[in-house]
Amino acid sequence: MSVGVEIQGEDGIGAAIQASLNAALRGLDGASVSVVAGGARGQSRNTLIAKIQAKQLRDPFYLDQDAREAIQFAINGLMSAQYAVRRRALVLVGDLMLNAVGRNVERQENPGGQSFKALTAKYAAAKRRKFGFVTPILKATGDLLGGLRVVIEGLK
């Protein structure tokens, strides 16, 4: 992937702006922000749990409207020529992504706004035996959500 910008004009200001923007964009080439699973059960087990829950119509791993709007503002920092500002913008995007997942679990909502599919009677009974009550979906031990972390790669 290659990114760049061209500003038409013969003045020195246009050339300076173009050089600055191109330098900032080259620093973003290949950069990524990811939210990855971790926790006491480990990354692979919690990733598997998240995938299974999503197939069971319990998928909090999406960006809600609030997160998308906030990220739109945060990405303005990605155009900075200063590495520290670009890095902070990516950190902020990652934090907004984590917060969105937490809100979705708290609301027990899927991407379309529907409530999470209810637990089966058998699984609800197992949770009641283990915890003494039926905890909200994806919150029993706190390991899945507590183990999520932001990974930023490729920022130059």
C-alpha positions as CSV (number, residue, x, y, z in Angstrom):
1,M,0.0,0.0,0.0
2,S,1.3,3.5,-0.8
3,V,-0.3,6.7,0.3
4,G,0.5,10.3,-0.7
5,V,-1.0,13.7,-1.4
6,E,-0.4,16.2,-4.2
7,I,-1.1,19.9,-3.8
8,Q,-1.3,21.9,-7.0
9,G,0.4,25.3,-7.1
10,E,3.9,26.7,-7.6
11,D,4.3,28.6,-4.4
12,G,6.7,27.5,-1.7
13,I,3.9,27.2,0.9
14,G,2.1,24.6,-1.2
15,A,5.3,22.6,-1.7
16,A,6.1,22.7,2.1
17,I,2.6,21.5,2.9
18,Q,2.8,18.8,0.4
19,A,6.1,17.6,1.7
20,S,4.9,17.6,5.3
21,L,1.7,15.7,4.5
22,N,3.5,13.1,2.4
23,A,6.0,12.6,5.2
24,A,3.1,12.1,7.7
25,L,1.3,9.7,5.3
26,R,4.5,7.6,4.8
27,G,4.7,7.2,8.5
28,L,1.2,5.7,8.5
29,D,1.8,3.3,5.6
30,G,1.2,-0.2,7.0
31,A,0.2,1.1,10.4
32,S,-2.6,-0.8,12.2
33,V,-4.6,-0.7,15.4
34,S,-6.0,-4.0,16.7
35,V,-7.9,-5.1,19.8
36,V,-6.7,-8.6,20.6
37,A,-7.7,-11.1,23.3
38,G,-5.5,-12.1,26.2
39,G,-6.4,-12.8,29.8
40,A,-5.7,-15.6,32.2
41,R,-7.2,-18.2,29.8
42,G,-4.9,-17.0,27.1
43,Q,-5.3,-15.4,23.7
44,S,-6.3,-18.4,21.7
45,R,-8.9,-19.6,24.1
46,N,-10.5,-16.2,24.6
47,T,-10.4,-15.6,20.9
48,L,-12.3,-18.9,20.4
49,I,-14.8,-18.0,23.0
50,A,-15.4,-14.6,21.3
51,K,-15.9,-16.3,17.9
52,I,-18.3,-18.8,19.4
53,Q,-20.3,-16.1,21.2
54,A,-20.6,-14.1,18.0
55,K,-22.0,-17.1,16.2
56,Q,-24.5,-17.4,19.0
57,L,-25.8,-13.9,18.3
58,R,-23.8,-12.4,21.2
59,D,-21.3,-10.2,19.4
60,P,-20.2,-7.0,21.2
61,F,-17.0,-6.7,19.1
62,Y,-18.1,-3.8,16.9
63,L,-17.9,0.0,16.8
64,D,-21.1,1.7,17.8
65,Q,-22.1,5.1,16.5
66,D,-20.5,6.9,19.5
67,A,-17.1,5.2,18.8
68,R,-17.3,5.9,15.1
69,E,-17.9,9.6,15.6
70,A,-15.1,9.9,18.2
71,I,-12.7,8.0,15.9
72,Q,-13.5,10.4,13.1
73,F,-12.2,13.2,15.3
74,A,-9.2,11.2,16.5
75,I,-7.9,10.4,13.0
76,N,-7.3,14.0,12.4
77,G,-4.2,13.6,14.5
78,L,-2.9,11.0,12.0
79,M,-2.2,13.8,9.5
80,S,0.4,15.4,11.9
81,A,4.0,15.5,10.8
82,Q,5.0,14.8,14.4
83,Y,5.4,11.1,15.3
84,A,4.2,11.6,18.9
85,V,0.9,13.1,17.7
86,R,0.3,10.3,15.2
87,R,1.1,7.7,17.8
88,R,-1.2,9.3,20.3
89,A,-4.0,9.4,17.7
90,L,-3.6,5.6,17.1
91,V,-3.6,5.0,20.9
92,L,-6.8,7.0,21.2
93,V,-8.4,5.1,18.4
94,G,-7.5,1.8,20.2
95,D,-8.9,3.1,23.5
96,L,-12.1,4.1,21.7
97,M,-12.4,0.6,20.2
98,L,-12.0,-1.0,23.7
99,N,-14.5,1.3,25.2
100,A,-17.0,0.5,22.5
101,V,-16.7,-3.3,23.2
102,G,-17.2,-2.6,26.9
103,R,-20.4,-0.5,26.3
104,N,-21.8,-3.2,24.0
105,V,-21.3,-5.9,26.7
106,E,-22.8,-3.6,29.3
107,R,-25.9,-3.0,27.1
108,Q,-25.9,-6.7,26.0
109,E,-26.3,-5.5,22.4
110,N,-25.4,-6.9,19.0
111,P,-24.3,-4.7,16.0
112,G,-27.9,-4.2,14.8
113,G,-29.1,-3.1,18.2
114,Q,-30.8,-6.4,19.0
115,S,-30.3,-7.9,22.5
116,F,-27.9,-10.8,22.9
117,K,-29.5,-14.1,22.4
118,A,-30.6,-15.5,25.8
119,L,-28.6,-18.3,27.4
120,T,-30.0,-21.8,27.0
121,A,-31.7,-23.1,30.1
122,K,-29.0,-25.7,30.6
123,Y,-26.2,-23.2,30.4
124,A,-28.0,-20.7,32.6
125,A,-28.4,-23.5,35.2
126,A,-24.7,-24.3,35.0
127,K,-23.8,-20.6,35.6
128,R,-26.2,-20.5,38.5
129,R,-24.5,-23.6,40.1
130,K,-21.0,-22.1,39.5
131,F,-21.6,-18.5,40.4
132,G,-24.7,-18.6,42.6
133,F,-26.7,-16.6,40.0
134,V,-26.9,-16.1,36.3
135,T,-24.3,-13.4,35.5
136,P,-24.8,-11.2,32.4
137,I,-23.5,-12.7,29.2
138,L,-19.7,-12.4,28.7
139,K,-19.2,-11.0,32.2
140,A,-19.0,-14.1,34.4
141,T,-15.2,-14.1,35.2
142,G,-14.2,-10.8,33.6
143,D,-11.4,-12.6,31.8
144,L,-12.5,-12.1,28.3
145,L,-13.1,-8.4,28.5
146,G,-10.3,-7.8,31.0
147,G,-7.9,-9.5,28.8
148,L,-8.5,-7.4,25.7
149,R,-5.7,-5.1,24.8
150,V,-4.7,-2.7,22.0
151,V,-1.8,-3.5,19.7
152,I,-0.4,-0.8,17.4
153,E,1.9,-2.0,14.7
154,G,3.8,-0.5,11.8
155,L,3.8,3.2,12.8
156,K,6.9,4.9,11.5
